[in-house]
Amino acid sequence: MIRRMLFTATIMLIAVSGTAGTITNGTWSPNDCGAEPASPVIEQSSVDAYNQSVKAINEWQQKANAYNTCLIDEANKDNALIAKTANDEQSRLRAVIEKIKSDTDKAKAKLDRN
């Protein structure tokens, strides 16, 4: 029951706050990083083709680094949101448990006096 409430609260908070990534079939992926850049191929047919490959690799490396940075940023945002949601839900649940205990103790004390 508690897990279900925590999961529901997390999903609701994620839906409302607009998270960074998405979980589908147990796999997380970023939302705003675009597609992962395709890996370049090293051409060996000629010196000119090789040089063009190296140029493509350098361009790919910049795009791959930007994609990786975006992916890490989105994952960190989602992790922080999940942790905050779980902590808030645990605090709320603790308060409910403490109130029930307090109300039970008060009722017991009242009945013991009678």
Secondary structure, DSSP 8 states (H G I E B T S, - for coil): -HHHHHHHHHHHHHHHHT-SEEEETTEEEESSS-S---------S-HHHHHHHHHHHHHHHHHHHHHHHHHHHHHHHHHHHHHHHHHHHHHHHHHHHHHHHHHHHHHHHHHHH-
